[in-house]
């Protein structure tokens, strides 16, 4: 275990030593500021107030930092998260193959499976760090903009409209972040799978984004609404179900079991493809 942790620390140092690793952190901060700036527009404010007041709630009580922070997360995390997770995960193996450093690693007494597992663990840790960063900065920006108050959740795609007092709202967000990490790990796994194949880092990133964007486009076609639950991004959106008044644990368990099966399948296929490659000649 001590050797494993030492090797994992080395992989994390390599990962966080690359400048592109930090692009996602900076980009999300910029997007959060842009979204908050747009939310200050009178027309946007009136739309949110009408939505709340039409349901019988005082807008001043629920247009809070919690509400704005969650809005930022719901509207940006999958689109931007997919981009930067695909950039890192699609680069982690293929970049070392391209640079020739992987051949030196394979000269040491470490199996290919162990090397891949260490790199995948480093990608999962990066996914968790980025997700927690997004949640904390979104909530901090929301509080600086609107102060305290209750939580208003409006996610029409998932059919969620809910109101919580401040304490329960913070609790639901804290509960949702780990499930969001699990959802985003699927993007990381897809990028890692393509990185194990015989392709350039840029191609692995583009292939990952293509899978997710095509899935999103098909899911949003109105005629496919009856089969919406078949699509990958719809299953990844299961994290938002923690904001239901009665959390549908059975649905979430089914969706995350499906995602876990997909992740394991991709990891096995990636390992088989990586193990069959010749890095000596």
Secondary structure, 3 states (H helix, E strand, C coil): CHHHHHHHHHHHHHHHHCHHHHHHHHHHHHHHHHHHHHHCCHHHHHHHHHHHHHCCCCHHHHCCHHHHHHHHHHHHHHHHHHHHHHHHHCCCCHHHHHHCHHHHHHCCCCCHHHHHHHHHHHHHHHHHHHHHHHHHHHHHHHHHHHCCCCEEEEECCCCEEEEECHHHHHHHHHHHHHHHHHHHHHHHHHHHHHHHCCCCHHHHHHHHHHHHHHHHHHHCCHHHHHHHHHCHHHHHHHHHHHHCCCCCHHHHHHHHHHHHHHHHHHHHHHHHHHHCCCCCC
